[in-house]
Amino acid sequence: MKKDTQAKNYRPVIFLDNSSKARFLINSTVATKETDTWEDGKEYPLYQVEISSASHPFYTGNDTVIDTAGRVEKFKARQAKKKA
């Protein structure tokens, strides 16, 4: 094996889904600035994500639209304007 091929920053990280508030503890090399305490009482780096398997419609089976930038409303307005 080649030397120094493994990432040096590979450690457990808490991923927080902002949509559903679900939390996952998985290994990652993602850069973080925040920390949080996990269920085992230990403190880990925290990384926030907008969507995960806990909130994505494909995994949850819910037909919901998560629109943080108002894109759906803009699209509907353009379509209504074209029909008129």
LINMOJO-V402016 format. One record per residue. N is the residue number from 1. SS is DSSP state (@ for helix, = for strand, . for the rest). PHI is phi in whole degrees, -180 to 180 (none if undefined). BURIAL is 1 if it has 9 or more other ideal C-beta (glycine too) atoms within 8 Angstrom, else 0. Layout:
n=N ss=SS phi=PHI burial=BURIAL
n=N ss=SS phi=PHI burial=BURIAL
//
This chain:
n=1 ss=. phi=none burial=0
n=2 ss=. phi=-74 burial=0
n=3 ss=. phi=-81 burial=0
n=4 ss=. phi=60 burial=0
n=5 ss=. phi=-93 burial=0
n=6 ss=. phi=-80 burial=0
n=7 ss=. phi=-66 burial=0
n=8 ss=. phi=-83 burial=0
n=9 ss=. phi=-101 burial=0
n=10 ss=. phi=-80 burial=0
n=11 ss== phi=-154 burial=1
n=12 ss== phi=-66 burial=0
n=13 ss== phi=-135 burial=1
n=14 ss== phi=-88 burial=1
n=15 ss== phi=-102 burial=1
n=16 ss== phi=-109 burial=1
n=17 ss== phi=-83 burial=1
n=18 ss=. phi=-68 burial=0
n=19 ss=. phi=-76 burial=1
n=20 ss=. phi=-111 burial=0
n=21 ss=. phi=64 burial=0
n=22 ss=. phi=-75 burial=1
n=23 ss== phi=-126 burial=1
n=24 ss== phi=-130 burial=1
n=25 ss== phi=-109 burial=1
n=26 ss== phi=-138 burial=0
n=27 ss== phi=-78 burial=0
n=28 ss== phi=-160 burial=1
n=29 ss=. phi=-111 burial=0
n=30 ss=. phi=-63 burial=0
n=31 ss=. phi=-79 burial=0
n=32 ss=. phi=-132 burial=1
n=33 ss=. phi=-118 burial=0
n=34 ss== phi=-104 burial=0
n=35 ss== phi=-133 burial=0
n=36 ss== phi=-152 burial=1
n=37 ss== phi=-97 burial=0
n=38 ss=. phi=-90 burial=1
n=39 ss=. phi=-62 burial=0
n=40 ss=. phi=-83 burial=0
n=41 ss=. phi=89 burial=0
n=42 ss=. phi=-89 burial=0
n=43 ss== phi=-97 burial=0
n=44 ss== phi=-130 burial=1
n=45 ss== phi=-63 burial=1
n=46 ss== phi=-118 burial=1
n=47 ss== phi=-129 burial=1
n=48 ss== phi=-98 burial=0
n=49 ss== phi=-124 burial=1
n=50 ss=. phi=-77 burial=0
n=51 ss=. phi=-149 burial=0
n=52 ss=. phi=-145 burial=1
n=53 ss=. phi=-65 burial=0
n=54 ss=. phi=-77 burial=1
n=55 ss=. phi=-126 burial=1
n=56 ss=. phi=-74 burial=1
n=57 ss=@ phi=-58 burial=0
n=58 ss=@ phi=-63 burial=0
n=59 ss=@ phi=-86 burial=0
n=60 ss=@ phi=-87 burial=0
n=61 ss=. phi=84 burial=0
n=62 ss=. phi=-88 burial=0
n=63 ss=. phi=-95 burial=0
n=64 ss=. phi=-120 burial=0
n=65 ss=. phi=-111 burial=0
n=66 ss=. phi=-101 burial=0
n=67 ss=. phi=-126 burial=0
n=68 ss=. phi=-91 burial=0
n=69 ss=. phi=-117 burial=0
n=70 ss=. phi=75 burial=0
n=71 ss=@ phi=-68 burial=0
n=72 ss=@ phi=-65 burial=0
n=73 ss=@ phi=-64 burial=0
n=74 ss=@ phi=-64 burial=0
n=75 ss=@ phi=-64 burial=0
n=76 ss=@ phi=-63 burial=0
n=77 ss=@ phi=-65 burial=0
n=78 ss=@ phi=-64 burial=0
n=79 ss=@ phi=-66 burial=0
n=80 ss=@ phi=-66 burial=0
n=81 ss=@ phi=-66 burial=0
n=82 ss=@ phi=-66 burial=0
n=83 ss=@ phi=-71 burial=0
n=84 ss=. phi=-79 burial=0
//
